[in-house]
Amino acid sequence: MAVTFLVNGTKLMALNGGPTYQINPAISFFYYCGSEEEILRLYPILSEQGQVLMPLDKYDWSPKYAWVVDRFGVSWQLDMDPINSPQKVVPSLLFANAKSGEVKNALTHYSRIFPDSRILMEAPYPPSAQQPEGALLFAQFKLSGFIFNSMSSSIPHDFDFCPAVSFVIEADTQETIDYFWEQLGADGQFGRCGWLVDRFGVSWQVIPAMLSALMNDPEKAPRVVQAFLAMDKLDLETLQNA
């Protein structure tokens, strides 16, 4: 079962994926509250029956901030600061362990692949952190106009990117499907049904934009499912004609 919904204008999809992969903090969601009232409202709601990784408090980077895991295992970073964008929900990639120095490489790689991409800000490690020169602690960037955050950690963690949280690219043409499939999958791993893992371990789904419409057609849906279950890269014409 798949359910698509909006959180303050940002589209999210929830899948019944089974127990193979567990959601973890490697990919979290910043929520830019914009006011003390809003962060005080959300903090108890999202942390209830969940876990507090960083309690609501003042930090060097924000007058009020918290990092919580909700009852479903999804990580949320609540920030009182406003964001100069209507996009209030921003996914964040945490590069840790052997990948802790990869933030800059990831920014360069993704910005090369996605149109309408640019780096909004970069925050390097301070000299006292004894990290390689130029290593980034935090960055914010746009891919095809959509904002992402990226962070690194010099502290060991027992988690990494996994398919429990993925990013979906909805393509209008087969040429666009082919492009993102090849570019993102290079030096990574191609999977089934439009799934791939890129060179950094981040999971992506490259799907036709019209797939939801096909799946919502009760007459076509069973044939569409049968067709895409046999595919790696999705073939738009085959799905349309199923």
For each residue, the residues with C-beta under 8 A, 3 or more apart:
1: 15 16
2: 13 14 15 16
3: 13 14
4: 11 12 13 212
5: 11 12 13 14
6: 9 10 11 12
7: 10 12 89
8: 31 88 89
9: 6 86 87 88 89
10: 6 7 87 88 89
11: 4 5 6
12: 4 5 6 7 89
13: 2 3 4 5 168
14: 2 3 5
15: 1 2
16: 1 2
17: 20 21 163 164
18:
19: 22
20: 17
21: 17 162 163 164
22: 19 73 162 164
23: 72 73 74 75 164 165
24: 27 73 75 159 160 162 164
25: 28 53 67 69 75 94 157 159
26: 93 94 96 157 159 160 161 162 165
27: 24 75 91 92 93 94 161 165 202
28: 25 67 74 75 76 77 91 92 94
29: 74 75 76 77 89 90 91 92
30: 76 77 78 79 89 90 91 92 149
31: 8 42 76 77 78 79 88 89 90
32: 79 81 82 83 88 90
33: 36 38 39 42 78 79 80 81 88
34: 38 80 81 82 83 88
35: 38 39 80
36: 33 39 40 64 80
37: 40 41
38: 33 34 35 41 42 80
39: 33 35 36 42 43 56 64 66 78 79 80
40: 36 37 43 56
41: 37 38 44 45
42: 31 33 38 39 45 46 76 78
43: 39 40 46 47 56 66 68 78
44: 41 47 48
45: 41 42 48
46: 42 43 50 68 70 76 78
47: 43 44 50 51 52 66 68 69 70
48: 44 45 71
49: 71
50: 46 47 68 69 70 71
51: 47 68 69
52: 47 55 66 67 68 69
53: 25 67 68 69 75
54: 57 59 65 66 67
55: 52 66
56: 39 40 43 64 65 66 78
57: 54 64 65 66
58: 62 63 64 65
59: 54 62 65
60:
61: 65 138
62: 58 59 65 79 80 81
63: 58 80 81
64: 36 39 56 57 58 79 80
65: 54 56 57 58 59 61 62 77 78 79 80
66: 39 43 47 52 54 55 56 57 77 78
67: 25 28 52 53 54 75 76 77 78
68: 43 46 47 50 51 52 53 75 76 78
69: 25 47 50 51 52 53 73 74 75 76
70: 46 47 50 73 74 75 76
71: 48 49 50
72: 23
73: 22 23 24 69 70
74: 23 28 29 69 70
75: 23 24 25 27 28 29 53 67 68 69 70
76: 28 29 30 31 42 46 67 68 69 70
77: 28 29 30 31 65 66 67 92
78: 30 31 33 39 42 43 46 56 65 66 67 68
79: 30 31 32 33 39 62 64 65
80: 33 34 35 36 38 39 62 63 64 65
81: 32 33 34 62 63
82: 32 34
83: 32 34 87 88 90 147
84:
85: 88 147
86: 9
87: 9 10 83 90 146 147
88: 8 9 10 31 32 33 34 83 85
89: 7 8 9 10 12 29 30 31
90: 29 30 31 32 83 87 140 147 148 149
91: 27 28 29 30 148 149 167
92: 27 28 29 30 77 148 149 150 151
93: 26 27 106 148 149 150 151 161 200 202
94: 25 26 27 28 151 152 153 157
95: 99 100 101 102 103 106 150 151 152 153 200
96: 26 99 100 152 153 155 156 157 159 160
97: 100 156 157 160
98:
99: 95 96 102 152 160 200 201
100: 95 96 97 135 152 153 154
101: 95 104 105 131 132 135 152
102: 95 99 105 106 152 200
103: 95 106 107 135 136 139 150 151 152
104: 101 107 108 122 134 135 136 139
105: 101 102 108 109
106: 93 95 102 103 109 110 150 200
107: 103 104 110 111 119 122 136 139 141 150
108: 104 105 111 112
109: 105 106 112 113 199 200
110: 106 107 113 114 117 141 143 148
111: 107 108 114 117 118 119 141 143
112: 108 109
113: 109 110 117 180 183 184
114: 110 111 117 143 144
115: 144
116: 142 143 144 145
117: 110 111 113 114 141 142 143 144
118: 111 141 142
119: 107 111 122 139 140 141
120: 139 140 141 142 147
121: 138 139 140
122: 104 107 119 136 138 139
123: 136 137 138 139
124: 134 135 136 137
125: 129 131 135 136 137 154
126: 129
127: 130
128:
129: 125 126 137 154
130: 127
131: 101 125 135 154
132: 101 135
133:
134: 104 124
135: 100 101 103 104 124 125 131 132 152
136: 103 104 107 122 123 124 125 139 150 152
137: 123 124 125 129 151 152
138: 61 121 122 123 149 150 151 152
139: 103 104 107 119 120 121 122 123 136 149 150 151
140: 90 119 120 121 147 148 149 150
141: 107 110 111 117 118 119 120 147 148 150
142: 116 117 118 120 145 146 147 148
143: 110 111 114 116 117 146 148
144: 114 115 116 117
145: 116 142
146: 87 142 143
147: 83 85 87 90 120 140 141 142
148: 90 91 92 93 110 140 141 142 143
149: 30 90 91 92 93 138 139 140
150: 92 93 95 103 106 107 136 138 139 140 141
151: 92 93 94 95 103 137 138 139
152: 94 95 96 99 100 101 102 103 135 136 137 138
153: 94 95 96 100 157
154: 100 125 129 131
155: 96
156: 96 97
157: 25 26 94 96 97 153 160
158:
159: 24 25 26 96 162
160: 24 26 96 97 99 157 201
161: 26 27 93 165 200 201 202 203
162: 21 22 24 26 159 165 201 203
163: 17 21 166 195 197 203
164: 17 21 22 23 24
165: 23 26 27 161 162 203
166: 163 195 202 203 204 205
167: 91 202 203 204 205
168: 13 204 205 207
169: 180 204 205 206 207
170: 207 208 209 211
171: 174 176 177 180 206 207 208 209 236
172: 176 208 209
173: 176 177 236
174: 171 177 178 235 236 237
175: 178 179
176: 171 172 173 179 180
177: 171 173 174 180 181 206 207 208 233 234 236
178: 174 175 181 182 233
179: 175 176 182 183
180: 113 169 171 176 177 183 184 204 206
181: 177 178 184 185 190 194 196 206 233
182: 178 179 185 186
183: 113 179 180 186
184: 113 180 181 188 196 198 204 206
185: 181 182 188 189 190 196 197 198
186: 182 183 199
187: 198 199
188: 184 185 196 197 198 199 201
189: 185 196 197
190: 181 185 196 232 233
191: 195 196 197 232
192: 195 229 231 232
193: 228 229 231 232 234
194: 181 205 206 207 228 231 232 233 234
195: 163 166 191 192 203 204 205
196: 181 184 185 188 189 190 191 203 204 206
197: 163 185 188 189 191 201 202 203 204
198: 184 185 187 188 201 202 203 204
199: 109 186 187 188
200: 93 95 99 102 106 109 161
201: 99 160 161 162 188 197 198
202: 27 93 161 166 167 197 198
203: 161 162 163 165 166 167 195 196 197 198
204: 166 167 168 169 180 184 195 196 197 198
205: 166 167 168 169 194 195
206: 169 171 177 180 181 184 194 196 233 234
207: 168 169 170 171 177 194 211 234
208: 170 171 172 177 211 214 234 236 239
209: 170 171 172
210: 213 214 236 240
211: 170 207 208 214 215 224 228 234 239
212: 4 215 216
213: 210 216 217
214: 208 210 211 217 220 221 224 239 240 242
215: 211 212 221 224 225
216: 212 213 221
217: 213 214 220 221 224
218: 221
219:
220: 214 217 223 224 242
221: 214 215 216 217 218 224 225
222: 225 226
223: 220 226 227 242
224: 211 214 215 217 220 221 227 228 239 242
225: 215 221 222 228 229
226: 222 223 229 230 242
227: 223 224 230 231 238 239 242
228: 193 194 211 224 225 231 234 239
229: 192 193 225 226
230: 226 227
231: 192 193 194 227 228 234 235 238
232: 190 191 192 193 194
233: 177 178 181 190 194 206
234: 177 193 194 206 207 208 211 228 231 239
235: 174 231 238 239
236: 171 173 174 177 208 210 239 240
237: 174 240 241
238: 227 231 235 241 242
239: 208 211 214 224 227 228 234 235 236 242
240: 210 214 236 237
241: 237 238
242: 214 220 223 224 226 227 238 239
